[in-house]
Amino acid sequence: MAGSRGPLPQTPGGAAARATESEDCRAHPSSRRAYPQRARAHGRRRDRRADHGHRGAGAGHIYPVQTTTLTGPAINGVVPTGTAEVNQCKLPKQFGTLTLKVQSVNLPDGTQLAVNYGGVSAGQGVNLGSFKLSGQSGTFSAKLGTMAGANDNIAVMQGAVIVLSNPTRWTASYNC
């Protein structure tokens, strides 16, 4: 047959060696990448992501989990603190989930605090919802409507007063 390369080389080691073949990104003569007709000849779909072991977008190194610290002015001599985390592991299929935890908020139990996310400065973003304090602490979780960025602002507010906000940029804490 014209243009034929002859018989395809056999993979040494049988099935165990072929199992690691999809994880190897090098163009080894026995790989399906070097010989795409081999995949077709065996009835397998040729899919480059499968050939290279990639999981596609959202593979962890693209959309990290981001965290930031929250702080605010002292309330009756007690400085409130907290942390916020945006888990973006399910991007690009769905936006991230914001989870925040606050402590030492020297306000009465049952005080309603609103969570505001985004905007150029703290307090100018979208209201994501609210939560009530219990024992000077509280937690909140909500789905975001956009992809989170390192410069996004977050504010925990009582009415128009900012109780806590993030004074620093978000940092990538770990990959999915």
Backbone as JSON, one array per atom type, in Angstrom:
{
  "sequence": "MAGSRGPLPQTPGGAAARATESEDCRAHPSSRRAYPQRARAHGRRRDRRADHGHRGAGAGHIYPVQTTTLTGPAINGVVPTGTAEVNQCKLPKQFGTLTLKVQSVNLPDGTQLAVNYGGVSAGQGVNLGSFKLSGQSGTFSAKLGTMAGANDNIAVMQGAVIVLSNPTRWTASYNC",
  "N": [[0.84, -1.16, 0.0], [0.59, 2.19, -0.87], [2.47, 4.71, 0.75], [2.36, 3.51, 3.21], [3.49, 2.82, 6.47], [4.34, 0.47, 7.33], [4.27, -2.35, 9.62], [2.94, -1.57, 12.84], [4.85, -0.71, 15.72], [5.1, -2.86, 18.55], [3.91, -2.44, 21.88], [6.07, -2.74, 24.52], [5.7, -4.83, 27.38], [2.98, -5.14, 27.6], [-0.4, -4.7, 28.78], [0.05, -3.19, 31.13], [2.09, -1.41, 30.46], [0.8, -0.03, 28.41], [-1.14, 1.31, 29.86], [0.16, 3.43, 31.06], [0.73, 4.88, 28.88], [-1.1, 6.89, 28.07], [-0.55, 8.85, 29.87], [1.87, 9.83, 29.24], [3.39, 12.47, 27.67], [5.23, 12.63, 25.69], [6.25, 12.09, 22.29], [6.43, 9.13, 21.71], [7.38, 6.32, 19.72], [5.5, 4.23, 20.04], [3.22, 5.44, 20.89], [-0.21, 6.58, 20.77], [-0.36, 9.15, 19.92], [1.74, 9.55, 18.15], [1.01, 7.75, 16.19], [-1.84, 8.14, 15.01], [-3.6, 6.57, 13.54], [-3.58, 4.12, 14.76], [-5.22, 4.31, 17.03], [-7.69, 4.65, 15.79], [-7.81, 2.26, 14.38], [-8.23, 0.41, 16.36], [-10.73, 0.99, 17.22], [-11.02, 3.03, 19.05], [-11.8, 6.3, 20.14], [-10.12, 9.15, 18.95], [-8.81, 11.36, 21.08], [-7.33, 14.19, 22.03], [-6.99, 15.25, 24.65], [-7.29, 12.98, 26.25], [-5.14, 11.49, 25.3], [-2.97, 12.86, 26.34], [-3.32, 12.9, 29.05], [-4.47, 15.09, 30.2], [-6.99, 16.94, 31.97], [-8.54, 18.86, 30.9], [-10.06, 22.21, 30.82], [-10.23, 23.76, 34.0], [-8.66, 22.1, 35.44], [-7.45, 22.39, 37.86], [-4.93, 23.75, 38.13], [-5.6, 26.02, 36.84], [-7.88, 27.31, 37.91], [-7.74, 28.25, 40.93], [-8.33, 27.69, 44.48], [-9.17, 30.46, 46.32], [-8.17, 32.63, 48.97], [-8.7, 35.05, 51.58], [-8.01, 37.41, 54.2], [-10.14, 38.86, 56.65], [-10.84, 41.92, 58.21], [-11.6, 44.58, 60.51], [-12.6, 47.81, 61.88], [-12.25, 48.38, 65.42], [-14.85, 47.3, 67.58], [-16.37, 48.52, 70.27], [-13.89, 48.19, 71.59], [-13.04, 45.67, 70.69], [-11.48, 43.97, 68.1], [-12.79, 42.88, 65.09], [-12.41, 39.82, 63.25], [-11.78, 37.61, 60.45], [-12.15, 35.1, 57.84], [-12.22, 34.51, 54.32], [-13.15, 32.43, 51.64], [-12.96, 31.39, 48.28], [-14.03, 28.86, 46.39], [-13.22, 27.6, 43.4], [-13.27, 25.26, 41.95], [-15.07, 24.01, 40.25], [-15.23, 25.46, 37.96], [-15.02, 25.68, 34.43], [-17.73, 25.18, 34.36], [-19.51, 25.95, 36.42], [-19.8, 28.86, 38.51], [-17.72, 29.96, 41.29], [-17.9, 29.13, 44.85], [-18.48, 31.12, 47.6], [-17.29, 31.19, 50.86], [-17.47, 32.33, 54.1], [-16.13, 33.11, 57.33], [-16.56, 34.61, 60.41], [-15.28, 36.14, 63.4], [-15.14, 37.38, 66.77], [-16.83, 39.61, 66.57], [-18.09, 42.2, 68.03], [-20.97, 42.53, 68.63], [-24.49, 42.36, 69.43], [-26.03, 39.08, 69.88], [-27.83, 37.64, 67.18], [-27.72, 39.81, 65.52], [-28.08, 41.05, 62.29], [-26.05, 40.63, 59.52], [-24.92, 41.74, 56.38], [-23.55, 40.43, 53.31], [-21.38, 41.64, 50.97], [-20.14, 41.56, 47.73], [-17.54, 42.11, 45.38], [-17.16, 44.95, 43.15], [-15.52, 48.22, 42.97], [-14.53, 49.27, 45.33], [-14.75, 48.31, 48.8], [-18.04, 47.5, 49.75], [-19.38, 48.39, 47.5], [-20.25, 46.43, 45.79], [-22.12, 43.49, 44.84], [-24.93, 42.45, 46.68], [-24.87, 39.52, 48.38], [-26.35, 38.18, 50.23], [-27.36, 37.49, 53.65], [-26.47, 36.92, 57.13], [-26.85, 35.81, 60.55], [-25.42, 36.81, 63.64], [-24.0, 34.8, 66.23], [-22.94, 34.4, 69.39], [-20.86, 36.25, 68.96], [-19.83, 35.45, 66.51], [-20.01, 34.05, 63.17], [-21.11, 32.32, 60.15], [-21.14, 32.12, 56.55], [-22.3, 31.25, 53.31], [-22.35, 31.23, 49.77], [-23.21, 31.01, 46.28], [-21.29, 32.41, 43.67], [-21.83, 34.86, 41.1], [-20.04, 35.45, 39.18], [-16.67, 34.96, 37.94], [-14.13, 34.74, 40.35], [-11.68, 37.17, 41.27], [-8.29, 38.25, 41.99], [-8.28, 40.83, 42.97], [-10.8, 41.38, 43.9], [-13.29, 42.81, 46.01], [-14.59, 42.34, 49.3], [-17.15, 42.77, 51.64], [-18.46, 42.81, 54.89], [-21.35, 43.85, 56.22], [-23.26, 46.02, 58.38], [-26.15, 47.34, 57.91], [-25.39, 50.36, 56.39], [-22.84, 50.42, 57.27], [-19.54, 49.29, 57.21], [-18.42, 46.41, 58.64], [-16.51, 44.37, 58.51], [-13.85, 43.84, 56.16], [-11.8, 42.98, 53.29], [-8.52, 43.83, 53.48], [-6.39, 43.22, 51.89], [-5.15, 41.66, 48.82], [-6.69, 38.77, 47.3], [-5.41, 35.48, 47.73], [-4.03, 32.63, 46.11], [-4.67, 29.71, 47.61], [-4.61, 26.88, 47.47], [-4.63, 24.3, 44.99], [-7.28, 22.77, 43.14]],
  "CA": [[0.0, 0.0, 0.0], [1.42, 3.38, -1.0], [2.5, 5.58, 1.92], [2.24, 2.74, 4.44], [4.7, 2.83, 7.3], [4.65, -0.89, 7.73], [3.59, -2.75, 10.86], [3.14, -0.69, 13.98], [5.63, -1.36, 16.78], [4.34, -3.37, 19.69], [4.27, -1.82, 23.15], [6.62, -3.74, 25.43], [5.13, -4.86, 28.72], [1.55, -5.43, 27.55], [-1.42, -3.76, 29.25], [0.58, -2.29, 32.15], [2.81, -0.34, 29.78], [-0.17, 0.77, 27.67], [-1.89, 2.12, 30.8], [0.89, 4.67, 31.3], [0.89, 5.54, 27.59], [-1.92, 8.1, 27.99], [-0.01, 9.85, 30.77], [3.15, 10.27, 28.71], [3.16, 13.48, 26.64], [6.26, 12.57, 24.67], [5.85, 11.38, 21.07], [7.12, 7.85, 21.63], [6.88, 5.6, 18.54], [4.37, 3.35, 20.3], [2.08, 6.18, 21.41], [-1.3, 6.89, 19.83], [-0.11, 10.48, 19.39], [2.6, 9.41, 16.98], [0.3, 6.95, 15.21], [-3.28, 8.28, 15.27], [-4.37, 5.5, 12.89], [-3.65, 3.01, 15.69], [-6.42, 4.5, 17.84], [-8.84, 4.38, 14.93], [-7.83, 0.85, 14.01], [-8.72, -0.35, 17.5], [-12.08, 1.43, 17.56], [-11.01, 4.05, 20.1], [-11.89, 7.67, 19.68], [-8.91, 9.94, 19.14], [-9.1, 12.54, 21.88], [-6.03, 14.67, 22.46], [-6.91, 15.38, 26.1], [-7.07, 11.64, 26.81], [-3.81, 11.07, 24.93], [-1.96, 13.55, 27.13], [-3.61, 12.81, 30.47], [-5.03, 16.36, 30.7], [-8.4, 16.89, 32.32], [-9.22, 19.99, 30.27], [-10.18, 23.41, 31.62], [-10.64, 23.48, 35.37], [-7.84, 20.99, 35.91], [-6.85, 22.68, 39.15], [-3.91, 24.77, 38.08], [-6.15, 27.21, 36.19], [-8.84, 27.95, 38.8], [-7.41, 27.83, 42.29], [-9.13, 28.12, 45.63], [-8.58, 31.71, 46.77], [-8.52, 33.01, 50.33], [-8.29, 36.37, 52.05], [-8.35, 37.68, 55.59], [-11.09, 39.95, 56.87], [-10.64, 42.66, 59.45], [-12.37, 45.81, 60.55], [-12.31, 48.67, 63.03], [-12.67, 47.84, 66.72], [-16.22, 47.57, 68.03], [-16.3, 48.52, 71.74], [-12.58, 47.7, 72.02], [-12.73, 44.34, 70.16], [-11.25, 44.0, 66.65], [-13.35, 41.7, 64.43], [-11.55, 39.13, 62.28], [-12.45, 36.56, 59.71], [-11.53, 34.6, 56.62], [-13.12, 34.24, 53.21], [-12.59, 31.48, 50.68], [-13.74, 31.15, 47.07], [-13.68, 27.58, 45.79], [-13.55, 27.67, 41.98], [-12.9, 23.97, 41.37], [-16.04, 23.55, 39.26], [-15.17, 26.29, 36.76], [-15.88, 26.73, 33.91], [-19.14, 24.77, 34.32], [-20.27, 26.81, 37.33], [-18.95, 29.8, 39.22], [-17.24, 29.52, 42.59], [-18.69, 29.26, 46.07], [-17.85, 31.94, 48.62], [-17.57, 30.8, 52.24], [-16.75, 33.19, 55.04], [-16.26, 32.87, 58.77], [-16.18, 35.81, 61.17], [-15.17, 35.97, 64.84], [-14.88, 38.57, 67.58], [-17.66, 40.74, 66.15], [-18.65, 42.59, 69.31], [-22.35, 42.99, 68.44], [-25.41, 41.42, 70.09], [-26.49, 37.88, 69.17], [-28.98, 37.88, 66.31], [-27.48, 40.95, 64.62], [-28.07, 40.66, 60.88], [-24.94, 41.2, 58.75], [-25.02, 41.49, 54.94], [-22.28, 40.15, 52.63], [-21.32, 42.37, 49.72], [-18.98, 41.04, 47.01], [-17.2, 42.76, 44.11], [-17.09, 46.41, 43.19], [-14.21, 48.86, 42.96], [-14.1, 49.33, 46.72], [-15.63, 47.55, 49.7], [-19.39, 48.04, 49.93], [-19.97, 48.81, 46.23], [-20.52, 45.27, 44.95], [-23.42, 42.83, 44.82], [-25.34, 41.88, 47.96], [-25.03, 38.07, 48.21], [-27.25, 37.66, 51.25], [-27.02, 37.91, 55.01], [-26.43, 35.9, 58.17], [-27.0, 36.35, 61.91], [-24.35, 36.51, 64.59], [-24.29, 34.0, 67.41], [-21.72, 34.33, 70.18], [-19.9, 37.13, 68.3], [-19.27, 34.83, 65.31], [-21.0, 33.58, 62.2], [-20.62, 31.78, 58.88], [-21.98, 32.43, 55.41], [-21.89, 30.6, 52.08], [-23.2, 31.57, 48.63], [-22.66, 30.85, 44.93], [-21.0, 33.68, 43.02], [-22.36, 35.01, 39.74], [-18.91, 35.75, 38.29], [-15.41, 34.35, 38.32], [-13.45, 35.54, 41.37], [-10.37, 37.69, 40.91], [-7.4, 38.56, 43.12], [-8.53, 42.18, 43.48], [-12.2, 41.55, 44.29], [-13.52, 43.28, 47.37], [-15.67, 41.74, 50.04], [-17.47, 43.56, 52.83], [-19.51, 42.34, 55.78], [-21.92, 45.15, 56.59], [-24.46, 46.17, 59.19], [-26.73, 48.51, 57.25], [-24.42, 50.99, 55.5], [-21.54, 50.43, 57.96], [-18.68, 48.13, 56.95], [-17.91, 45.82, 59.88], [-15.29, 43.67, 58.1], [-13.54, 43.83, 54.73], [-10.47, 42.42, 53.01], [-7.58, 44.9, 53.19], [-5.35, 42.74, 50.97], [-5.58, 40.86, 47.68], [-6.95, 37.34, 47.5], [-4.25, 34.66, 47.36], [-4.33, 31.23, 45.76], [-4.23, 28.92, 48.77], [-4.27, 25.55, 47.0], [-5.31, 23.94, 43.75], [-8.35, 21.79, 43.27]],
  "C": [[0.89, 1.23, 0.0], [1.33, 4.23, 0.26], [2.39, 4.84, 3.24], [3.56, 2.76, 5.19], [5.09, 1.43, 7.72], [3.94, -1.22, 9.03], [3.92, -1.78, 11.99], [3.94, -1.42, 15.04], [4.73, -1.79, 17.93], [4.82, -2.68, 20.96], [4.82, -2.89, 24.07], [5.92, -3.67, 26.78], [3.63, -5.08, 28.74], [0.69, -4.32, 28.1], [-0.88, -2.77, 30.27], [1.32, -1.13, 31.5], [1.85, 0.55, 29.01], [-0.97, 1.67, 28.59], [-1.18, 3.44, 31.06], [1.06, 5.48, 30.02], [0.13, 6.85, 27.52], [-1.38, 9.2, 28.89], [1.29, 10.45, 30.24], [2.92, 11.23, 27.56], [4.22, 13.45, 25.56], [5.77, 11.74, 23.48], [6.7, 10.12, 20.92], [6.56, 7.08, 20.45], [5.67, 4.71, 18.81], [3.14, 4.11, 20.79], [1.03, 6.43, 20.33], [-1.1, 8.27, 19.22], [0.73, 10.4, 18.12], [1.9, 8.65, 15.85], [-1.2, 7.04, 15.45], [-4.11, 7.18, 14.63], [-4.5, 4.29, 13.81], [-4.91, 3.1, 16.56], [-7.66, 4.2, 17.03], [-8.95, 2.9, 14.6], [-8.38, -0.01, 15.14], [-10.08, 0.13, 17.98], [-12.14, 2.46, 18.67], [-11.08, 5.43, 19.47], [-10.58, 8.39, 19.92], [-9.28, 11.22, 19.85], [-7.79, 13.02, 22.47], [-5.92, 14.8, 23.97], [-6.64, 14.03, 26.74], [-5.66, 11.17, 26.5], [-2.74, 11.68, 25.82], [-2.22, 13.47, 28.62], [-4.17, 14.1, 31.04], [-6.49, 16.17, 31.02], [-9.15, 18.06, 31.71], [-9.26, 21.19, 31.2], [-10.7, 23.06, 33.01], [-9.82, 22.37, 36.0], [-7.13, 21.29, 37.22], [-5.83, 23.78, 39.09], [-4.44, 26.05, 37.44], [-7.04, 27.98, 37.16], [-8.58, 27.53, 40.24], [-8.48, 28.22, 43.3], [-8.43, 29.36, 46.17], [-9.05, 32.04, 48.17], [-8.07, 34.44, 50.61], [-8.69, 36.51, 53.51], [-9.31, 38.86, 55.64], [-10.76, 40.62, 58.19], [-11.45, 43.94, 59.38], [-11.99, 46.64, 61.76], [-12.87, 48.05, 64.32], [-14.1, 48.26, 67.04], [-16.22, 47.41, 69.54], [-15.01, 47.86, 72.24], [-12.19, 46.33, 71.49], [-12.62, 44.43, 68.63], [-11.83, 42.74, 66.01], [-12.38, 41.13, 63.4], [-12.37, 38.11, 61.53], [-11.63, 36.11, 58.52], [-12.62, 34.39, 55.57], [-12.4, 33.34, 52.23], [-13.53, 31.38, 49.5], [-13.2, 29.88, 46.45], [-14.17, 27.59, 44.35], [-13.25, 26.36, 41.25], [-13.85, 23.51, 40.27], [-16.12, 24.46, 38.04], [-14.66, 25.44, 35.62], [-17.36, 26.36, 33.89], [-20.02, 25.59, 35.25], [-19.3, 27.68, 38.1], [-18.64, 29.29, 40.63], [-18.24, 29.73, 43.72], [-17.88, 30.05, 47.08], [-18.27, 31.42, 49.99], [-16.78, 31.74, 53.14], [-17.1, 32.86, 56.47], [-15.77, 34.12, 59.48], [-16.18, 35.49, 62.66], [-14.96, 37.34, 65.48], [-15.64, 39.8, 67.1], [-18.48, 41.13, 67.37], [-20.01, 43.3, 69.12], [-23.27, 41.97, 69.08], [-25.76, 40.2, 69.23], [-27.73, 38.22, 68.35], [-28.82, 39.07, 65.39], [-27.34, 40.44, 63.2], [-26.92, 41.39, 60.16], [-25.09, 40.79, 57.29], [-23.63, 41.27, 54.36], [-22.36, 40.77, 51.25], [-20.04, 41.96, 49.0], [-18.78, 41.76, 45.69], [-17.12, 44.26, 44.27], [-15.67, 46.92, 43.26], [-13.66, 48.99, 44.37], [-15.13, 48.6, 47.58], [-16.97, 48.26, 49.86], [-20.07, 48.45, 48.64], [-20.36, 47.65, 45.33], [-21.95, 44.78, 45.04], [-23.72, 42.25, 46.2], [-25.64, 40.39, 47.74], [-26.01, 37.46, 49.2], [-26.8, 38.11, 52.62], [-27.01, 36.69, 55.95], [-26.55, 36.58, 59.52], [-25.83, 35.92, 62.78], [-24.87, 35.66, 65.74], [-22.98, 33.87, 68.19], [-20.58, 35.1, 69.54], [-19.24, 36.5, 67.08], [-20.39, 34.39, 64.38], [-20.33, 33.05, 60.94], [-21.64, 32.1, 57.79], [-21.42, 31.71, 54.2], [-22.87, 30.95, 50.98], [-22.46, 31.31, 47.33], [-22.42, 32.24, 44.35], [-21.59, 33.68, 41.62], [-21.29, 35.33, 38.73], [-17.7, 34.97, 38.77], [-14.7, 35.28, 39.3], [-12.07, 35.96, 40.89], [-9.59, 38.08, 42.15], [-7.68, 39.93, 43.72], [-9.98, 42.41, 43.91], [-12.32, 41.95, 45.75], [-14.68, 42.53, 47.99], [-15.9, 42.59, 51.29], [-18.6, 42.88, 53.58], [-20.06, 43.61, 56.43], [-23.11, 45.01, 57.53], [-25.1, 47.47, 58.71], [-25.73, 49.07, 56.26], [-23.01, 50.99, 56.08], [-20.77, 49.14, 57.66], [-18.09, 47.65, 58.27], [-16.59, 45.11, 59.61], [-15.1, 43.83, 56.59], [-12.16, 43.22, 54.54], [-9.52, 43.56, 52.63], [-6.51, 44.5, 52.17], [-5.97, 41.95, 49.83], [-5.88, 39.42, 48.1], [-5.67, 36.59, 47.08], [-4.73, 33.25, 47.03], [-3.78, 30.37, 46.88], [-3.87, 27.5, 48.39], [-5.06, 25.29, 45.73], [-6.32, 22.84, 44.0], [-7.83, 20.39, 43.06]]
}
